[in-house]
Structures are given as structure tokens and as C-alpha cells.
Amino acid sequence: MDDQNKNLILATALSFLVILVWFVLFPPEDAAVDPNAPAIVATTTEAVSPPVVATANTEAAAAPELSKAPRLEIDTPRLKGTISLLGGRLDDLAMKAYTKTNDPKSGIVTLLSPVGEEHPYYALFGWTPGGALAFEDVPGANTLWSQVGSNGLSPEAPVTLQWDNGKGLVFNRIISVDDRYMFSIAQTVKNQSNAAVSLSPYGIVARHGTPPDLEGFYLSHEGIVSRADGTLEEVKYKDATKFPLVEREAALAEVTTATTDGWIGFTSKYWMTALIPEQGKPFTSVIKYVPSADIFQTETREPVISIAPGATASTTSRLFAGAKEWETLKAYEKDGGIGGFIDAIDWGWFFFFTKPIFAVLHWLHAMIGNMGLSIIALTFLLKALVFPLAYKSYVSMARMKELQPEMEELKARAGDDKQKLQKEMMTLYKEKKVNPAAGCLPILIQIPIFFSLYKVIFVTLELRHAPFFGWLTDLSAPDSSSLYNLFGALPWAAPTPGSMLALVFIGVLPILLGVSMWLQQKLNPTPTDATQAMIFAWMPWVFMFMLGSFASGLVVYWITNNIITFTQQFLIMRSHGHKPDIFGNIKASFGRKPAIKPAVVKKTGKK
């Protein structure tokens, strides 16, 4: 087996490795709740920590109260919903710009939902008592607030809530919202009593049960995401159920103290709800899980505030509740002073590739206006960036072909002496300045780019439901066309994505991918070695079916990459005096294989 074909075999193996690593799915186990787990009951301790927002007993009792409580309307360019005056809860929120599916009639995406509905998910703010104060002396999850005024919440009109504890403390809360997804909660406490009081503000985001739309795909983090003093932490739902019992928290918990900056909340692939305390000041973040009620809870707690008689204290925190749009998160990080907020997007291990790749793709999309064309343009830019290295590789491969006659002579002279052959071949490579391993460089370059682009297409909101042309209405999803109905010509639907039929009856893009790989092979004659010839004959079609279930945006990239690589190799081979006989190689691949002649045994007449 000559070195050129060895390189091709190695390149093939590396290509298969790239696809297999990303094709095999590893869905995580469900975060099931152990029915035999002991119930955890909140108890009052000396610790300044808010109580668990609900237990197995109180959850059902809270629903009727919430349904009766007055609500304030939320209406912004991107959000709609209501705020319950019971606890001042933000528990009814939907995003106007995003539909549940690619069908405009599927309805907009709901982010937050109140207790009483399936899988409640909400945010609330309150105060924990210190000193002689008790929990009933401060506002909490079940405090009924009064509105000052009658307007709804919009970017132009904040709302003011008020509660008097009847013991000399008057609490005010001003909730405002911008034109994107950021709420600001400014709270004041006026001490009209005759004694100093101590209390501490907190924020809570709670989820009841594991989300029903959990994808469970290892490529995208779903669960709790937090940042404290520059360190990002991601915790899956199932991992939160394994936290140790912290008696002070009355729950399974993880407590983190931050001194300068941070935030914490729940994230899915595209959406997030996060608490953001005042940056530059210390705070405590907490992740809780209550098995008895199957509640996940994230909290931020600020230091205790002491208020003298007649004095007023204030604090301000923020709540992000919306879509993880790249530009939006970037603006909040830069202009809003929220450190590392862009990392709410799960960039993965190759973040040093995925971040710049997406930034360029976003820039191209802003200029071109079509995400599919932007992916094609990005492919050209990436190929241009690595062209100097790829050029050396292609030149080395071309020189290897020029050395084939001399290498055949070396094999003839060496005979069965493998060591001698290897030594003379290395000498030849050195004299001709040829690197026999250079043929693998294009594949090695391709691996991190492929990983990064796949990650970008899979996790970024900007690719969700992004159209290309014709039937390609969602570049983050597999090609919706299918051989099963002759790409829409026959009067029945294509197989459901992910089904066995969908894996077999692939669409137009995967077929174009297989053809492009096959044509790229035809730049070279079919290998004389039967094993190599078989591998190369099957490789394009195996890839075609393997990539059939991948995001169509990734397949568009791969097809474009194949076409550019074909053109580069063709021109470089021509520049070195070797004119690829493409049509001849295609014709030869369809030609009849010569029959294998049986070995002839000569009779010597000796027994």
C-alpha cells in the first residue's frame, strides 16, 4: 500500500470520526424524583434565608389564591403577560417574536406560568427578617400588594406596588421594563417605627418539576446557569437533585458567595430567566431542590440592611426573562455592566472558535439578509483563512503523485526488505522536500471548524427557524424533503424526522452532499488496492445517509466546503502539470471489473 493511499485511508478514518462523534446521541437520564425521599420542611433558624416558596401541601392551596388575586398587564414590543399582586409574582410571560414551531399559527412561546397551571415557572422578590422581625413582618411569596395608580407595565410606564405591615414598616416596589427582556425591581423600606430594624432583600426564580420540553441532548446545556466572580457554572436538573441536604436552607442546596459580580437562573437552549443583583457588591447565590414538592429554585440574597427609626433604605436588582439573542445579551453585558452575560449561550469547549465564528456569521447575515447565503459566505471566508496551510498540503499531495514512478522503482529494488524500502522512501521524501503526512492536514483543520459550526447552528437562537430558500425554512432542522414522496411530487407526507424511514429516505441536501464527495474523489483514479477501492466507493454514500439527519445549515456548509475543496485541488493539480481525468475516472468506476483468474498450479511430476 503506497503512502498516498495510506494518507487517504487515514483522512477517511478521521472524517468518519468527526461524524460519528457528533452523530451518536447520548440523551441524559430523566431527573426523576425519588418517591421515597424524605420530605423537607422549612424551619425558622438564625440564618437570613427566604423560606421555600412552596411545599407539597402549600402548592395546591396557593393556586386558588393566585387565581383570585388582581393582576397587572405587561405589554412591551417583545413581551406580553401579567404580574400577580399576590407576592408581586412575575408568573405569566410570553415572547411575541417567537412561535412554538415554524408554523406561524402554532402560537407564541410561553416562558413563565403561574401555580395552578402545568409546570409552574415564576420569579418573585421579597425580604427576609433579621433581629426581632418575623416572616409575617416582611413581604414574601404570599403578600398581597396594592398598586399605586392603575396603569399596566410597559417600557414607558413602570408600576408601583406598596405594602404596609401595620407595625411601622412601609414597603414600596417599582417595577420597570425595557423594550427587550430586562425587568428592574427597585425596592424601598421606610421605617416609621421607634426601633431600628434589620432585613435582607432576595430574589427567587422557581420551577416546579423538570421542564416538559427538555430536549436532553448533550450538546446544549439545560438547567441552572450561574456566574460568580467571573466563574461560570452549569448544573443540570438531575445533578441538582443530588445536592447534599443543607439544614440551614431546608433543602438540597448549593450555596455560593460572590464578592463583585454575578447572576443566576434557569436556561434552556434558547430561553433564560436570570436574577441579576446589583453588580459590584457582594451577594449570595443559592441553588435549591425540594424533593417533597419537586421544586427547583435559584436565589440571590443581598447583605443585611439596618434601618434606623425614620430612615429609608433602598435596593435595586434586575430580572432577565426572555430570548438569548446574541445582540441583546451582548448589549446587556457591555452597556448594562453584567459580566459574562454573553456566556448564557452555551458556546461549548471550543468557545474560542464558536464565538468568533458566530460573530462573523451574524455580521454576514446583517449584510446579506439570508442565513443560508451567509453560511455559504462564511465557508468561503474560512477556506480563505486556512488556504495557505491547505495549499501546502495539496501541493505536497501533488508532489507525491509525481514521485509515484520513483517509489515503484524503490519497491521493485527492495523486494521483501521492508526496512530497506522504508529507509529509501524517507530519503526520497527528504530529497524532494515532500511531507507524506501533509495529505491529512485539510481534515485536521476541518475537525474544529466542523465542531464549532455545528455547535453554532445547534444552540444559537438566530439559526432557529432561519429560512434559506424554497422548502428549506429552518436551517437548524434537517432537510424536510424526502425520497419517500419524491420530494413532494407524491401526495403523501414525508417521514417524521428522527424515524427510521427518515434516516433511509433522505432529502435533497444530503444527496447533493454525497454527489459532491463522490465528484471530489474522481479527481484521482480508483486505487488499485481492492480494499481501498471499496472504502472509497462507499464513503460518499455512507456520509450521505449519516448526515441526512443533521441540521440543514451544517449540510449546506459541508456541500459548499466540498465544492471549494474540489476547485482548489483541481487548480493546484493543473498547476503542477497533472490534468485530472475526471470523466475518465468516472467512466472507469462504472466499468466492469476484470474477472479474477484462478491460480495455475504447475505439475512437476514429483511426489
C-alpha positions, -999 to +999 in steps of 0.1 A: +000+000+000+017+033-011+019+063+012-006+084-009-033+058-003-023+055+033-030+092+037-063+088+020-073+060+043-062+080+074-081+110+061-112+088+056-109+074+091-106+109+106-137+121+086-157+092+100-145+100+134-157+136+131-192+125+121-195+096+145-186+117+175-215+141+167-239+116+153-242+093+182-266+107+208-262+104+245-295+116+260-292+122+297-313+103+322-345+120+333-342+138+366-367+116+383-378+124+418-374+096+443-409+090+458-392+076+489-371+107+495-378+122+529-398+154+530-380+186+539-399+211+560-388+247+562-378+257+597-370+291+611-334+294+620-310+322+628-299+322+592-312+351+570-326+329+542-360+331+525-384+302+530-390+276+503-417+292+481-439+261+482-442+226+496-462+196+486-490+208+509-490+245+501-487+243+464-523+232+459-536+258+484-518+287+466-535+281+433-569+294+443-555+325+460-534+333+429-564+329+406-584+355+427-555+380+431-556+411+410-531+412+380-513+440+361-508+437+324-474+436+308-471+449+273-438+456+256-425+453+220-413+418+227-432+406+258-468+401+269-482+388+302-493+398+337-480+403+372-499+389+402-503+413+431-501+382+453-464+382+461-458+406+432-450+375+411-439+377+375-455+344+366-473+350+333-450+359+304-448+351+267-425+362+239-442+379+209-415+374+184-411+336+187-436+309+177-435+274+192-429+258+158-421+270+123-459+273+117-469+309+124-503+296+137-486+274+164-488+302+189-461+323+206-436+308+231-447+309+268-418+314+292-434+318+327-466+303+341-483+306+375-490+280+402-522+261+392-511+255+356-489+227+344-452+231+354-453+265+371-423+287+365-421+322+380-400+349+397-407+368+428-389+392+452-391+398+489-373+404+522-361+381+549-364+393+585-335+399+609-333+407+646-367+410+662-387+409+629-407+378+619-415+365+584-450+379+587-435+414+592-419+414+558-433+409+522-429+374+508-444+350+483-480+353+496-481+390+504-510+409+487-496+441+474-516+472+464-510+491+433-503+528+434-521+540+402-539+519+377-516+516+346-501+485+332-464+478+328-447+490+296-413+505+288-428+539+291-447+533+323-434+515+353-457+502+380-455+509+417-466+484+444-470+491+481-475+471+513-478+483+549-470+457+576-491+476+601-461+478+625-443+509+612-427+494+580-439+506+546-426+487+516-426+501+480-416+483+449-412+500+415-411+475+386-399+488+352-391+470+319-371+479+288-380+473+252-363+439+253-363+414+282-349+432+313-371+440+343-358+463+370-371+460+406-364+490+428-374+484+464-376+508+493-384+503+530-394+532+552-391+526+589-418+546+607-414+526+640-395+536+671-368+509+668-341+500+643-348+470+621-327+446+601-337+428+570-323+414+537-336+416+501-338+385+480-349+373+445-362+339+436-368+320+403-386+287+409-396+258+386-420+231+396-407+198+381-384+191+353-394+212+322-417+191+298-398+204+267-364+193+280-345+181+249-320+161+268-293+165+242-258+166+255-248+193+230-269+220+247-270+228+284-304+229+300-308+236+337-292+261+361-266+286+349-248+310+372-218+332+373-200+344+405-168+365+404-160+356+368-166+318+372-194+303+351-212+272+364-237+250+347-258+225+367-282+200+351-316+193+367-306+158+375-274+170+392-293+194+414-313+165+427-281+150+441-270+181+461-264+174+498-291+184+524-283+218+539-304+222+570-300+259+571-316+260+536-343+234+544-335+218+510-309+200+490-287+230+481-255+246+469-246+280+483-221+303+466-208+336+478-198+363+453-179+395+461-181+416+430-204+403+402-226+375+391-261+363+382-281+330+384-311+315+368-326+287+346-317+283+310-328+262+280-313+261+246-329+294+235-346+310+266-335+321+300-348+336+333-320+350+354-317+371+386-291+399+385-283+416+418-266+449+418-231+444+403-200+454+421-215+444+455-213+411+474-243+387+473-250+350+479-264+328+452-283+296+460-295+266+440-321+245+458-341+214+452-371+203+473-378+166+467-412+166+486-426+192+462-403+186+432-393+222+430-361+237+417-352+271+430-325+297+423-320+326+447-299+358+451-295+373+486-280+407+493-264+417+526-285+426+557-297+462+558-301+480+591-327+509+590-328+534+618-362+548+630-374+574+605-349+563+578-355+548+544-334+521+527-335+511+490-321+484+468-323+476+431-320+443+413-328+431+378-345+401+362-338+389+327-367+369+312-366+362+275-347+350+245-310+345+244-304+368+214-268+374+208-270+411+203-293+415+233-270+396+257-240+414+243-257+448+249-266+439+285-230+428+291-214+459+276-239+487+284-257+471+314-225+460+332-235+423+335-202+405+333-201+373+312-238+376+302-230+365+266-219+332+281-255+324+289-253+309+253-237+275+256-206+280+234-191+247+245-155+236+248-145+252+215-158+286+226-126+302+212-138+290+178-176+292+182-178+328+195-158+344+166-174+321+140-209+331+152-199+368+153-188+366+117-219+347+107-241+373+124-222+401+106-226+384+072-263+379+079-267+416+087-253+424+053-268+396+032-301+391+049-303+353+042-288+329+067-282+301+041-262+325+019-244+338+050-233+302+058-220+298+022-202+331+025-187+321+059-175+289+043-156+309+017-140+330+044-130+300+065-115+283+034-096+315+025-083+318+061-068+283+061-059+283+024-021+288+030-019+257+051-042+238+028-022+249-002+009+233+012-010+202+018-024+200-017+010+208-032+026+180-012-001+156-024+005+166-059+043+160-055+035+126-040+018+117-072+049+129-092+070+106-071+049+075-078+072+062-106+103+065-084+085+049-055+075+019-077+112+015-086+122+016-049+097-011-042+110-033-070+146-029-058+138-035-022+116-066-027+106-080+006+130-059+026+106-036+043+132-018+064+153-010+033+122+002+015+112+025+043+147+040+047+150+047+009+115+062+008+123+086+037+155+096+019+134+103-013+109+124+006+137+144+022+155+150-011+122+160-028+110+180+002+078+161+004+058+155+036+039+122+033+015+132+062+005+165+047-025+150+030-042+147+064-039+184+072-071+195+055-091+170+076-073+180+108-081+217+100-117+207+093-124+190+126-125+220+150-143+241+124-169+214+119-174+211+157-177+248+162-201+254+133-223+225+144-225+240+179-233+274+165-261+261+143-275+239+171-276+264+201-279+299+187-314+314+185-305+333+153-305+300+134-338+288+149-364+288+121-340+307+098-350+301+062-328+296+031-349+292+001-378+270-012-386+242+012-356+249+034-375+270+060-354+261+091-316+257+088-314+244+124-336+214+114-329+185+090-338+188+053-376+184+052-377+170+017-377+132+012-372+105-013-403+089+003-426+112-016-402+121-044-395+155-028-432+164-026-443+151-060-463+123-045-495+130-024-483+118+010-462+133+038-425+128+043-415+106+073-413+121+107-378+135+115-359+110+136-378+080+125-362+050+107-379+059+075-365+094+077-330+080+080-334+059+049-355+083+027-332+113+028-337+148+013-322+168-014-293+184+006-278+150+018-280+137-018-261+167-030-236+162-003-230+126-014-226+136-050-201+164-041-180+140-021-181+115-050-170+140-075-142+151-053-129+115-053-129+114-091-100+139-092-079+107-087-080+073-103-096+045-084-070+029-061-056-004-074-058-020-039-092-037-037-098-028+000-091+009-006-112+009-037-142-005-018-138+020+011-137+050-013-166+036-033-189+035-002-176+066+017-197+093-001-229+074+002-223+064+039-217+101+047-248+110+027-271+089+050-252+098+082-256+135+076-292+132+065-305+139+100-281+168+107-292+204+106-296+215+070-274+246+077-245+223+085-251+202+053-251+235+033-217+243+048-203+208+040-215+209+004-200+243-001-168+232+015-166+202-008-171+223-039-144+248-029-120+220-020-127+203-054-119+235-072-087+242-052-074+207-057-082+207-094-064+240-100-034+231-079-031+197-097-032+215-130-006+240-119+018+211-112+013+196-147-012+170-137-045+173-155-071+153-136-091+130-159-124+134-141-146+119-168-122+091-174-121+083-137-159+083-135-161+061-166-136+037-151-156+035-118-186+023-138-166-001-159-167-039-154-141-053-131-118-078-146-126-114-136-101-129-111-082-157-128-077-189-109-042-196-099-023-220-122-006-249-104+023-264-124+028-301-122+064-311-116+059-348-117+074-352-082+055-368-054 
